[in-house]
């Protein structure tokens, strides 16, 4: 199936641990994103990569580090997890910057719970 | 900073009712406005609007954009329980990087009771 996929779907961990979330898209898109959706359901952009290059880096603690090994993959590594990091993290992808429209396709989300 | 405000934040109706969801925005160099439906998992795309006054329609759902007044509405007629979801409005702007940036509103939680 063509889609945006994320692993894992659920992640439960202790404060202070380091964890990674992986994202892959097979839609041929050039641009990928990480969003955080908190308990109030507000979806906020964290990072965006276009052809492996970081183009959006919102005010996010530097404990969060994205990595894009190629344009089909965007991973998110989080160091020293804190309680406030508990949220659902969505990966998304879209066509590149030159294309007229910016419809984004979302992955299923990773629910992170920090205890 | 780009801003999207949705109203109401939550809405409870009975099956068969018609609902109107509102989205107002402020964005630098407007490019498009998008509506998404979020049930239990990922937001799924409904509509993208780029031109004022042109209605987009899909079954019982329709949406229209007013670029002069900076708002959009999403209408759902003859609501069904399966329409229960969070409806998200997002806007994108032109620019070197803002062309790929979407700013989301808080969403409207719609509950349709049988």
Interface residues (C-beta under 8 A of the other chain):
Chain A: X4 X31 X33 X40 X41 X42 X43 X44 X45 X48 X50 X55 X56 X90 X94 X96 X97 X100 X101 X102 X103 X104 X105 X106 X107 X108 X109
Chain B: X31 X32 X34 X36 X38 X41 X42 X43 X44 X45 X48 X50 X86 X88 X92 X96 X97 X99 X100 X101 X102 X103 X104 X106 X107 X109
